[in-house]
Amino acid sequence: TPILENNNNGIKTNIFIKYIDKFQKLNTKNIITAISTRIIRTIQNNTYYYPIPERIFSCESDILKLYSLRNKIDKKHIVPIHTFDHDRYLDFLDGIRKNEVQQKNICVFLDNCQIDDPLSNYLNLPSIDSNNYYDSLNALFSKIEKQLNLKVIIAAHPRSNKTNLNSNLVNGRLIVYGKTVELVAESQLVICHDSTAINFPVLFKKPILIAATKDMKKFTLTNMASILDIELI
């Protein structure tokens, strides 16, 4: 929420915007473009090209810490907020006060659209072999159902569709859309990859199993497992 009139560097800002526009309009060889890009980044990182906000509303994050340090932002200008998932958790609790959640013999898998995710190319994620992925998942699900006597239910990701997630791919198991909070609340175990929906089993204090196939990137998965002090399967 920038307030430009309080910014003593307004004149400097206008000058840099003018020169940055000129740099960006250059139509030169690659080496000149690379140099101009580096100059633009330096200007953006070390000037008031982007006005410093008067207030920042944010969850705690490493990006925020770096941004505050670089721009010498005092903590008093940061208003702490919680995630949208926490709001959904609180809304759910408000709705079930009269009737407590009934624990069921179910295990919930938090799908995060691993196969044919439209964001994969944008995020530079590795291609996941569909056959290996679902063979591995079904083997895990069958073992859990046999040894723990829990019915595995799939909490589908909003981006998943009948092509990359259907009943045949998960050996006839139930697939549910839009009921992740409710399913986690009723479950006795939650399986996931690196889905942000892991917030829900943490909030509901459910046992968590983080699983990965051999062709999945492990960086985020390993970090999540380490933070929760559990093993990556």
BATOR-143263 format. One record per residue (C-alpha): y, z, x. Coordinates in pm, 1 decimal, always signed. Example, Ala and Ser with C-alpha at 12.3 -4.5 7.8 and 13.67 -1.06 7.14 Angstrom:
! residues 2
<pake north="-450.0" up="+780.0" east="+1230.0"/>
<pake north="-106.0" up="+714.0" east="+1367.0"/>
This chain:
! residues 233
<pake north="+0.0" up="+0.0" east="+0.0"/>
<pake north="+271.9" up="-120.3" east="+241.2"/>
<pake north="+639.0" up="-39.1" east="+185.3"/>
<pake north="+827.1" up="-295.8" east="+388.5"/>
<pake north="+1172.6" up="-144.8" east="+350.0"/>
<pake north="+1051.5" up="+163.6" east="+540.2"/>
<pake north="+922.3" up="-53.8" east="+823.0"/>
<pake north="+1167.8" up="-55.1" east="+1115.4"/>
<pake north="+987.0" up="-353.6" east="+1259.9"/>
<pake north="+1057.7" up="-589.1" east="+969.9"/>
<pake north="+1262.2" up="-828.7" east="+1183.9"/>
<pake north="+989.4" up="-838.7" east="+1449.3"/>
<pake north="+735.1" up="-905.7" east="+1173.9"/>
<pake north="+922.6" up="-1213.1" east="+1048.6"/>
<pake north="+954.0" up="-1353.4" east="+1400.6"/>
<pake north="+582.4" up="-1315.8" east="+1471.8"/>
<pake north="+486.2" up="-1469.0" east="+1136.6"/>
<pake north="+703.5" up="-1770.0" east="+1225.8"/>
<pake north="+536.1" up="-1821.1" east="+1563.6"/>
<pake north="+186.3" up="-1754.3" east="+1432.2"/>
<pake north="+235.4" up="-2025.3" east="+1170.5"/>
<pake north="+331.1" up="-2267.0" east="+1448.5"/>
<pake north="+23.7" up="-2174.4" east="+1652.8"/>
<pake north="-203.5" up="-2227.2" east="+1355.2"/>
<pake north="-61.6" up="-2575.7" east="+1292.1"/>
<pake north="-142.9" up="-2690.4" east="+1646.0"/>
<pake north="-381.4" up="-2986.1" east="+1656.9"/>
<pake north="-494.4" up="-2981.7" east="+2019.7"/>
<pake north="-809.5" up="-2981.7" east="+2229.0"/>
<pake north="-1059.6" up="-2695.5" east="+2202.3"/>
<pake north="-935.9" up="-2510.6" east="+2509.2"/>
<pake north="-578.4" up="-2496.9" east="+2377.8"/>
<pake north="-708.9" up="-2386.1" east="+2036.6"/>
<pake north="-909.9" up="-2107.6" east="+2200.9"/>
<pake north="-604.4" up="-1987.8" east="+2394.6"/>
<pake north="-380.2" up="-1995.2" east="+2088.2"/>
<pake north="-643.9" up="-1807.4" east="+1885.3"/>
<pake north="-659.4" up="-1535.9" east="+2152.5"/>
<pake north="-277.8" up="-1509.1" east="+2145.5"/>
<pake north="-278.6" up="-1478.7" east="+1766.6"/>
<pake north="-539.9" up="-1201.7" east="+1779.1"/>
<pake north="-341.2" up="-1016.9" east="+2044.2"/>
<pake north="-28.1" up="-1039.6" east="+1831.9"/>
<pake north="-214.1" up="-915.3" east="+1522.7"/>
<pake north="-370.1" up="-622.3" east="+1710.6"/>
<pake north="-55.3" up="-508.7" east="+1891.1"/>
<pake north="+232.0" up="-570.8" east="+1650.6"/>
<pake north="+338.8" up="-504.3" east="+1293.8"/>
<pake north="+228.7" up="-849.6" east="+1178.9"/>
<pake north="+40.9" up="-653.6" east="+913.1"/>
<pake north="+263.8" up="-369.4" east="+786.4"/>
<pake north="+126.8" up="-18.7" east="+834.1"/>
<pake north="+34.4" up="+129.7" east="+492.0"/>
<pake north="+207.2" up="+440.7" east="+361.0"/>
<pake north="-121.6" up="+562.7" east="+209.4"/>
<pake north="-486.1" up="+477.4" east="+271.2"/>
<pake north="-752.1" up="+551.4" east="+9.3"/>
<pake north="-1091.5" up="+540.0" east="+177.7"/>
<pake north="-1433.9" up="+687.8" east="+231.0"/>
<pake north="-1505.3" up="+817.3" east="+578.3"/>
<pake north="-1589.7" up="+526.9" east="+809.8"/>
<pake north="-1587.9" up="+417.9" east="+1173.1"/>
<pake north="-1359.5" up="+125.4" east="+1086.5"/>
<pake north="-1102.1" up="+361.7" east="+940.5"/>
<pake north="-1118.0" up="+584.4" east="+1249.1"/>
<pake north="-1056.3" up="+288.7" east="+1481.8"/>
<pake north="-776.0" up="+154.1" east="+1262.6"/>
<pake north="-605.0" up="+495.1" east="+1245.5"/>
<pake north="-635.0" up="+547.1" east="+1620.2"/>
<pake north="-499.6" up="+202.8" east="+1704.9"/>
<pake north="-204.9" up="+234.4" east="+1467.9"/>
<pake north="-144.3" up="+607.4" east="+1528.7"/>
<pake north="-185.2" up="+693.4" east="+1161.1"/>
<pake north="-172.8" up="+1064.1" east="+1082.1"/>
<pake north="-460.3" up="+1207.6" east="+875.1"/>
<pake north="-212.7" up="+1328.2" east="+613.6"/>
<pake north="-161.4" up="+963.3" east="+511.2"/>
<pake north="-534.0" up="+921.0" east="+431.7"/>
<pake north="-655.9" up="+1014.7" east="+84.0"/>
<pake north="-1033.6" up="+1076.5" east="+90.8"/>
<pake north="-1234.4" up="+921.5" east="-191.1"/>
<pake north="-1606.7" up="+898.0" east="-264.3"/>
<pake north="-1815.9" up="+590.0" east="-329.8"/>
<pake north="-1859.8" up="+409.4" east="-660.2"/>
<pake north="-2226.3" up="+513.3" east="-651.8"/>
<pake north="-2117.8" up="+877.6" east="-660.6"/>
<pake north="-1917.5" up="+806.1" east="-977.8"/>
<pake north="-2225.3" up="+646.6" east="-1135.5"/>
<pake north="-2429.6" up="+951.6" east="-1033.4"/>
<pake north="-2175.7" up="+1189.1" east="-1194.0"/>
<pake north="-2154.3" up="+974.8" east="-1509.9"/>
<pake north="-2532.8" up="+985.8" east="-1538.9"/>
<pake north="-2538.2" up="+1365.9" east="-1505.2"/>
<pake north="-2265.4" up="+1397.5" east="-1770.6"/>
<pake north="-2476.4" up="+1189.7" east="-2009.7"/>
<pake north="-2796.1" up="+1394.3" east="-1976.4"/>
<pake north="-2666.2" up="+1752.3" east="-1986.7"/>
<pake north="-2836.1" up="+1827.8" east="-2317.8"/>
<pake north="-3168.9" up="+1677.7" east="-2214.4"/>
<pake north="-3283.2" up="+1729.8" east="-1858.6"/>
<pake north="-3431.4" up="+1433.0" east="-1671.0"/>
<pake north="-3806.3" up="+1407.2" east="-1719.6"/>
<pake north="-3995.7" up="+1357.3" east="-1393.7"/>
<pake north="-4248.6" up="+1074.2" east="-1421.2"/>
<pake north="-4537.2" up="+964.3" east="-1203.0"/>
<pake north="-4344.1" up="+668.3" east="-1068.8"/>
<pake north="-4231.8" up="+536.2" east="-731.4"/>
<pake north="-3919.9" up="+316.5" east="-730.9"/>
<pake north="-3865.9" up="+26.7" east="-493.2"/>
<pake north="-3495.9" up="-53.0" east="-440.4"/>
<pake north="-3491.7" up="-430.8" east="-415.0"/>
<pake north="-3203.0" up="-577.3" east="-215.1"/>
<pake north="-3271.3" up="-949.4" east="-255.0"/>
<pake north="-3436.4" up="-1008.1" east="+82.3"/>
<pake north="-3567.7" up="-1353.1" east="-11.4"/>
<pake north="-3323.3" up="-1643.3" east="-59.5"/>
<pake north="-3022.0" up="-1414.1" east="-73.3"/>
<pake north="-2711.9" up="-1636.2" east="-115.3"/>
<pake north="-2529.0" up="-1408.0" east="+131.0"/>
<pake north="-2787.6" up="-1453.0" east="+409.2"/>
<pake north="-2616.9" up="-1748.3" east="+577.5"/>
<pake north="-2275.3" up="-1586.4" east="+553.2"/>
<pake north="-2403.0" up="-1263.0" east="+708.4"/>
<pake north="-2615.2" up="-1450.4" east="+966.7"/>
<pake north="-2931.9" up="-1273.4" east="+855.3"/>
<pake north="-3273.9" up="-1394.2" east="+974.8"/>
<pake north="-3490.5" up="-1604.7" east="+747.1"/>
<pake north="-3758.6" up="-1392.5" east="+581.6"/>
<pake north="-4102.5" up="-1543.5" east="+523.8"/>
<pake north="-4165.5" up="-1495.4" east="+152.2"/>
<pake north="-4546.7" up="-1483.2" east="+173.5"/>
<pake north="-4552.6" up="-1227.2" east="+453.4"/>
<pake north="-4279.8" up="-1022.5" east="+283.6"/>
<pake north="-4453.9" up="-988.1" east="-51.8"/>
<pake north="-4802.3" up="-953.9" east="+101.7"/>
<pake north="-4669.5" up="-660.9" east="+306.4"/>
<pake north="-4487.2" up="-501.4" east="+13.3"/>
<pake north="-4785.6" up="-530.4" east="-219.9"/>
<pake north="-5015.0" up="-377.3" east="+42.2"/>
<pake north="-4774.7" up="-82.3" east="+70.9"/>
<pake north="-4737.9" up="-50.2" east="-307.3"/>
<pake north="-5116.4" up="-55.0" east="-359.0"/>
<pake north="-5167.9" up="+213.9" east="-96.5"/>
<pake north="-4904.7" up="+438.3" east="-259.7"/>
<pake north="-5050.6" up="+385.3" east="-607.4"/>
<pake north="-5402.9" up="+465.8" east="-484.0"/>
<pake north="-5328.1" up="+762.7" east="-259.7"/>
<pake north="-5039.4" up="+925.2" east="-448.2"/>
<pake north="-5131.7" up="+819.5" east="-803.1"/>
<pake north="-4777.1" up="+688.8" east="-862.0"/>
<pake north="-4689.8" up="+373.1" east="-1055.2"/>
<pake north="-4458.3" up="+148.4" east="-848.8"/>
<pake north="-4160.9" up="+4.6" east="-1041.0"/>
<pake north="-3915.9" up="-249.7" east="-895.5"/>
<pake north="-3543.8" up="-172.9" east="-942.2"/>
<pake north="-3414.4" up="-528.7" east="-910.4"/>
<pake north="-3097.4" up="-619.3" east="-721.9"/>
<pake north="-2833.5" up="-799.6" east="-935.6"/>
<pake north="-2854.7" up="-1110.4" east="-710.3"/>
<pake north="-3232.1" up="-1140.4" east="-747.0"/>
<pake north="-3363.7" up="-1402.9" east="-988.6"/>
<pake north="-3694.7" up="-1532.3" east="-1124.5"/>
<pake north="-3736.7" up="-1757.3" east="-820.4"/>
<pake north="-3716.7" up="-1490.8" east="-548.2"/>
<pake north="-3840.7" up="-1194.3" east="-755.1"/>
<pake north="-4084.3" up="-1220.6" east="-1043.2"/>
<pake north="-4390.7" up="-1041.4" east="-1176.4"/>
<pake north="-4636.0" up="-1274.6" east="-999.6"/>
<pake north="-4479.6" up="-1203.7" east="-657.8"/>
<pake north="-4529.5" up="-826.1" east="-701.1"/>
<pake north="-4879.7" up="-849.5" east="-853.0"/>
<pake north="-4769.2" up="-789.0" east="-1211.4"/>
<pake north="-4563.4" up="-477.4" east="-1144.8"/>
<pake north="-4272.6" up="-391.5" east="-1373.6"/>
<pake north="-3929.4" up="-528.3" east="-1268.7"/>
<pake north="-3623.3" up="-359.1" east="-1418.6"/>
<pake north="-3257.8" up="-467.9" east="-1397.1"/>
<pake north="-2954.9" up="-240.8" east="-1435.8"/>
<pake north="-3145.1" up="+91.4" east="-1450.1"/>
<pake north="-3151.4" up="+197.2" east="-1083.6"/>
<pake north="-2985.7" up="+536.4" east="-1138.2"/>
<pake north="-3217.7" up="+629.2" east="-1423.3"/>
<pake north="-3531.7" up="+514.2" east="-1241.7"/>
<pake north="-3445.2" up="+706.5" east="-924.1"/>
<pake north="-3367.1" up="+1020.3" east="-1126.0"/>
<pake north="-3712.6" up="+1004.2" east="-1291.1"/>
<pake north="-3906.1" up="+909.3" east="-976.9"/>
<pake north="-4107.2" up="+1112.9" east="-728.4"/>
<pake north="-4065.7" up="+871.4" east="-435.6"/>
<pake north="-3819.7" up="+593.0" east="-344.8"/>
<pake north="-3893.4" up="+295.7" east="-115.7"/>
<pake north="-3610.2" up="+85.2" east="+24.1"/>
<pake north="-3489.7" up="-134.6" east="+308.8"/>
<pake north="-3120.3" up="-104.2" east="+397.7"/>
<pake north="-2987.7" up="-105.6" east="+41.6"/>
<pake north="-2666.3" up="+88.0" east="-23.4"/>
<pake north="-2845.8" up="+217.1" east="-334.2"/>
<pake north="-3012.6" up="+463.4" east="-97.2"/>
<pake north="-2716.1" up="+678.5" east="-204.6"/>
<pake north="-2902.7" up="+757.1" east="-526.9"/>
<pake north="-3222.2" up="+909.4" east="-384.0"/>
<pake north="-3003.5" up="+1106.1" east="-140.9"/>
<pake north="-2791.3" up="+1243.3" east="-427.1"/>
<pake north="-3098.3" up="+1318.4" east="-640.9"/>
<pake north="-3279.3" up="+1467.2" east="-336.8"/>
<pake north="-3580.5" up="+1236.8" east="-366.4"/>
<pake north="-3830.5" up="+1163.4" east="-87.3"/>
<pake north="-3739.6" up="+831.9" east="+80.0"/>
<pake north="-3954.7" up="+577.7" east="+260.9"/>
<pake north="-3761.8" up="+311.0" east="+456.7"/>
<pake north="-3983.7" up="+6.9" east="+508.6"/>
<pake north="-3939.3" up="-320.3" east="+699.2"/>
<pake north="-4149.6" up="-630.8" east="+764.8"/>
<pake north="-4177.2" up="-774.5" east="+1117.2"/>
<pake north="-3917.3" up="-1050.0" east="+1057.1"/>
<pake north="-3638.2" up="-825.1" east="+929.3"/>
<pake north="-3343.7" up="-717.2" east="+1143.8"/>
<pake north="-3399.6" up="-351.4" east="+1231.9"/>
<pake north="-3051.1" up="-241.8" east="+1345.3"/>
<pake north="-2918.4" up="-106.6" east="+1013.4"/>
<pake north="-3262.3" up="+12.3" east="+904.6"/>
<pake north="-3308.4" up="+210.1" east="+1225.3"/>
<pake north="-2962.9" up="+366.8" east="+1191.9"/>
<pake north="-3027.1" up="+471.5" east="+831.5"/>
<pake north="-3364.8" up="+621.1" east="+920.7"/>
<pake north="-3210.2" up="+808.2" east="+1212.7"/>
<pake north="-2927.9" up="+952.4" east="+1000.5"/>
<pake north="-3178.0" up="+1072.2" east="+738.8"/>
<pake north="-3414.7" up="+1196.1" east="+1010.9"/>
<pake north="-3710.0" up="+995.7" east="+879.0"/>
<pake north="-3940.5" up="+735.5" east="+1030.7"/>
<pake north="-3892.6" up="+361.8" east="+981.0"/>
<pake north="-4221.1" up="+222.0" east="+846.4"/>
